[in-house]
Amino acid sequence: MKIGVISDTHIPDAAASLPSEIFRAFRDVDMILHAGDILEMAVIEELSELAEVRAVRGNMDHYDRAYSLPEAATIEVAGFHIGLTHGGGRPAGLARRVREQFDNVDCIVFGHSHRPSSEMLGDVLMFNPGSPTDRRFAPYRSYGILDVGDTITGRIIRID
């Protein structure tokens, strides 16, 4: 199973729309996870035309329908449990703070820092896809792919 992962889209503040590369990359995914700071729910509606979307709200989702999204969710995919949250606070220690939100998960998808990362924290894959629209705090724009089979692996894809 292939999962498209995105966060911190900040539409329309950071960009008028998602980069076209997102639509090309996500057209063959089985599911899309959005880790918050959506701003306009039109983003979720567009992504829903490609695959099922599961999303949580971020610290900037104060208006529109994004505010009605949960702060966190746990999703079961092919026998694996994936935690989905935005995160908050300072970037230093963000992965550890997010890890404390979930028990019995195999992977946690989060955002907030705009800094892409894919690393193991104990036996949990901590996956932050970065932001596809906003380079603030990050060296480049990015999104992610989770490949779910016998294991879960994450890939960060840089947008040039």
N, C-alpha and C positions, 0 to 999 in steps of 0.2 A: 504494500500500500504506500502511496506517495501523498504526503501532506504539504501543502503550501503554507508557509508561515510568514506573517507580516505583523508589524506593530508601528505605532507612532506615525501614522499617515498624516495627521494634522491637516486634513483637507477642510477648508480652503486656505488656512493660514500659511502653510509651508509651500503649497503648490495648488494650482487650480484643479488638478486631477492626478490620479495615479499614473506613474510612468507606463508607457505602452509595453515595456518589457515584462511587467507584472502579468498582464493579460496573456502574453505569449507563454510565459513560464508556467502559469497556473491553468492553462487550458486542458492539461492532461493529468491534473491532480485529482485525488479521490475526495479530498476534504481541504478546507482552508481554515486556519486558526488565526484570529486577529487578537493581539494582546493589548489592545486599548490605545487611547488617545486617537480615536477615530475622528471626532468632532462632528462630521456630517454623516448621517446614516445612509446617504446615497452611496457611500463607499461600500457598505455592506451589501446593499441592493445590487450594485454592479458585480461584486465578487460572487454573489449568489447565483448569477447567471452562468458561472463556470463550474461551481461545485457547492456542496453543503458548507455553510460557514458557521463556525462557533466563535463567539466573540465575548470579551469582557470589557468593562469600561476602564478608562484610565483617569489619571488625576486632572486631565484637561476636558473630560467629557461631562461638562456641567449643563449642557443644553441639548436641544433636539432629543430624539428618542434614545440616543446613546446613553443618557443618564439612567435609563431603565434597565440597562444590561447589568448582569451580576458583576461583583468585584472579582470573583474567582469561580472557577469551575473545574471539575475533574471529568475527563472524557475517557471512555474505554475504547481502545482501538486494537483489534486483533489480539485481544488478551493482555494488552499493556494498558497501564493507567497513566494518562498525561494530565498534569496540572496546568491550568491556564490562568494567568494573572498578569496584572500590569507591573506592579512594584511601585516603590516610592522612596523618597528620601535621597540622600547623597549616593552617587554611583559607587563609592568605596563600600564594599561589603554588601552590595545589592543582592548578589546571588545567594549569599548565606541567609540574608533576611527573608528572601522569597522562599528558600528551602524550608524554613521554619513554618510556613503556612500550610504545608501539605504532609500528610502521612501516607505511607504505602503507595507511592507513585514511582514510575520508572523514568519519567522525564518531566521537566517543568519548563514550559514556554512562558517567557516574560519579556517585558520591554522597559520603558521609562528612560533608560540612560542613552538611548540611540546608539549605543556601542555594541556592535555584533560580537557574539561569543558563543562557543560551543565547547563545553568542558564538563568533565565528570566531577561531581562533588559527592564523594563516597560512591555509592552505586546508582546515583541519579544523574541523568544527562540534564544539564542546565543549559537551556538554549534561548538566546536572545538574538532575533533576526536583525536587529538594528532598525533603521528607518529608511524607507524607499524614497522619501521626499525631503528630509531635513538633515543636513550634515552638521548641524550644531552639536557639539560635543563628540563628534565622530569623524574619523578620517575619510569616510566615503559613505555613500548611500548603499543600502543593501536590503535583502530579504532572505528567507531561508527555505530549505526543503528538509523535511523529516522523511526518511525512508524506514518503513516499518515492515519487518520480516521476522526472522528468528531473533533479531535484536532491533533496537532503535538507534539510528545514526542520524546526525545532523550535518547539513552543508550550508555554509554561508555563501551567498552569491552577491558579488559586488556589482553595482550598477555604475557604469561609466558615463 
